[in-house]
């Protein structure tokens, strides 16, 4: 009987765990044994997920990641050597960097680094490290076209053969089953039952650009009295946003329902999903908006622009509320049938480019590449 292949999946913090890391596990046949490792933080109460993957939390202090990181490397070397992992999937730069080092001695069958955003290879020493440590068994996955273009142009030795694009994805069928209908979603969020609603989901932090959405909407509020805005989320900018709502005369027109568990349930409360972010990797919230058959509007940051162009969404220059106001106005002037057609076009794009089935298949193929 063949020994099952053993895979180690590594992330830095459990609190920042990539949602799609679990989907990589679900993509694998039962013949794989998976260990989920978190380098920092405290262990979870459970040590097995629904597919039987073991969880290990090392609890390394942040200070150990400075300089040569010898204590971290030694502990990970001993653990990996003892466990005899065949393959490693390391999310984001720091875990990938550590296992590029360890790969020199442990020589995994496959080492996959998953890069979720733009900027991790801006530093010269990181470029040199990746160039020096990349071997034939190493691959870097980019979660979007924009991230792949960044990686290929970063000067880190990545090329068409070792830098692979696997778009982030969602389980579209599961998302649709979860979503409340428009009336119930608005009732639970305590939003107006009638009228046109722009909406978004995300933490209330500066990088999400919510203040620009308020500034843009303030330009339209008198022209379109039937329109309103809802931002589902919580965070440090709540007071700033509440002050802006008062300053701009948006009381009763802009709503901050707070953070909601499984916020995807409420996406059909919106008529249009808006993503005014100043920076993102590939925000799953935008894909979740599309799963609700909604038209989408977003900023032209590198991670959003290719998606918006491909799905036919509205685009405005990041941080420019005047341009965003124009996109909002164009949507409000559309007849209902055209608005619905835009939403269906976004949904068809989502199914063709970001399905969880394709995501699973791409990872299975990547981890089965020939030697």
DANOR-V419801 format. One record per residue. N is the residue number from 1. RES is the residue in one letter. PSI is psi as a letter, one per 20 degrees, with the letter a starting at -180 (999 if undefined). Layout:
n | res | psi
N | RES | PSI
N | RES | PSI
//
This chain:
n | res | psi
1 | X | p
2 | X | q
3 | X | p
4 | X | q
5 | X | p
6 | X | p
7 | X | p
8 | X | p
9 | X | p
10 | X | p
11 | X | r
12 | X | g
13 | X | p
14 | X | h
15 | X | h
16 | X | k
17 | X | p
18 | X | p
19 | X | h
20 | X | i
21 | X | h
22 | X | h
23 | X | h
24 | X | g
25 | X | g
26 | X | h
27 | X | i
28 | X | q
29 | X | r
30 | X | i
31 | X | i
32 | X | p
33 | X | p
34 | X | p
35 | X | p
36 | X | p
37 | X | p
38 | X | p
39 | X | h
40 | X | r
41 | X | a
42 | X | q
43 | X | q
44 | X | r
45 | X | g
46 | X | q
47 | X | j
48 | X | q
49 | X | a
50 | X | i
51 | X | j
52 | X | j
53 | X | p
54 | X | q
55 | X | p
56 | X | p
57 | X | o
58 | X | h
59 | X | k
60 | X | p
61 | X | q
62 | X | h
63 | X | h
64 | X | i
65 | X | j
66 | X | q
67 | X | c
68 | X | i
69 | X | k
70 | X | h
71 | X | h
72 | X | g
73 | X | g
74 | X | g
75 | X | g
76 | X | h
77 | X | g
78 | X | g
79 | X | g
80 | X | h
81 | X | g
82 | X | g
83 | X | h
84 | X | l
85 | X | p
86 | X | h
87 | X | q
88 | X | p
89 | X | o
90 | X | p
91 | X | p
92 | X | r
93 | X | g
94 | X | g
95 | X | h
96 | X | g
97 | X | g
98 | X | g
99 | X | h
100 | X | h
101 | X | g
102 | X | h
103 | X | h
104 | X | h
105 | X | h
106 | X | h
107 | X | m
108 | X | q
109 | X | h
110 | X | p
111 | X | p
112 | X | p
113 | X | p
114 | X | p
115 | X | p
116 | X | i
117 | X | a
118 | X | p
119 | X | i
120 | X | h
121 | X | k
122 | X | h
123 | X | p
124 | X | g
125 | X | h
126 | X | g
127 | X | g
128 | X | h
129 | X | g
130 | X | g
131 | X | g
132 | X | h
133 | X | i
134 | X | p
135 | X | r
136 | X | h
137 | X | j
138 | X | p
139 | X | q
140 | X | p
141 | X | p
142 | X | p
143 | X | j
144 | X | r
145 | X | g
146 | X | g
147 | X | h
148 | X | g
149 | X | g
150 | X | g
151 | X | g
152 | X | h
153 | X | j
154 | X | i
155 | X | k
156 | X | j
157 | X | j
158 | X | q
159 | X | a
160 | X | h
161 | X | h
162 | X | i
163 | X | o
164 | X | p
165 | X | o
166 | X | o
167 | X | p
168 | X | q
169 | X | r
170 | X | q
171 | X | n
172 | X | g
173 | X | g
174 | X | h
175 | X | g
176 | X | h
177 | X | h
178 | X | h
179 | X | p
180 | X | q
181 | X | r
182 | X | g
183 | X | g
184 | X | h
185 | X | g
186 | X | h
187 | X | g
188 | X | h
189 | X | i
190 | X | l
191 | X | q
192 | X | p
193 | X | h
194 | X | r
195 | X | r
196 | X | p
197 | X | o
198 | X | p
199 | X | q
200 | X | r
201 | X | p
202 | X | q
203 | X | q
204 | X | m
205 | X | q
206 | X | h
207 | X | i
208 | X | i
209 | X | k
210 | X | h
211 | X | h
212 | X | h
213 | X | g
214 | X | g
215 | X | h
216 | X | g
217 | X | h
218 | X | h
219 | X | i
220 | X | i
221 | X | h
222 | X | h
223 | X | h
224 | X | m
225 | X | i
226 | X | i
227 | X | q
228 | X | r
229 | X | q
230 | X | p
231 | X | o
232 | X | p
233 | X | r
234 | X | q
235 | X | a
236 | X | i
237 | X | j
238 | X | g
239 | X | g
240 | X | g
241 | X | h
242 | X | h
243 | X | h
244 | X | h
245 | X | g
246 | X | g
247 | X | h
248 | X | j
249 | X | k
250 | X | j
251 | X | p
252 | X | i
253 | X | h
254 | X | p
255 | X | p
256 | X | n
257 | X | i
258 | X | a
259 | X | q
260 | X | p
261 | X | p
262 | X | l
263 | X | h
264 | X | h
265 | X | h
266 | X | j
267 | X | h
268 | X | i
269 | X | h
270 | X | q
271 | X | h
272 | X | p
273 | X | p
274 | X | p
275 | X | n
276 | X | k
277 | X | q
278 | X | h
279 | X | q
280 | X | r
281 | X | e
282 | X | n
283 | X | p
284 | X | h
285 | X | h
286 | X | g
287 | X | h
288 | X | h
289 | X | g
290 | X | h
291 | X | i
292 | X | j
293 | X | k
294 | X | q
295 | X | q
296 | X | q
297 | X | p
298 | X | r
299 | X | r
300 | X | k
301 | X | q
302 | X | h
303 | X | h
304 | X | h
305 | X | g
306 | X | h
307 | X | g
308 | X | h
309 | X | g
310 | X | h
311 | X | i
312 | X | k
313 | X | r
314 | X | q
315 | X | p
316 | X | r
317 | X | p
318 | X | p
319 | X | j
320 | X | n
321 | X | h
322 | X | g
323 | X | g
324 | X | g
325 | X | h
326 | X | g
327 | X | g
328 | X | g
329 | X | g
330 | X | g
331 | X | g
332 | X | h
333 | X | i
334 | X | q
335 | X | q
336 | X | h
337 | X | g
338 | X | h
339 | X | g
340 | X | h
341 | X | h
342 | X | g
343 | X | g
344 | X | h
345 | X | g
346 | X | h
347 | X | g
348 | X | g
349 | X | g
350 | X | g
351 | X | h
352 | X | h
353 | X | i
354 | X | k
355 | X | q
356 | X | h
357 | X | g
358 | X | h
359 | X | g
360 | X | g
361 | X | g
362 | X | h
363 | X | h
364 | X | g
365 | X | g
366 | X | g
367 | X | i
368 | X | j
369 | X | q
370 | X | q
371 | X | 999
//
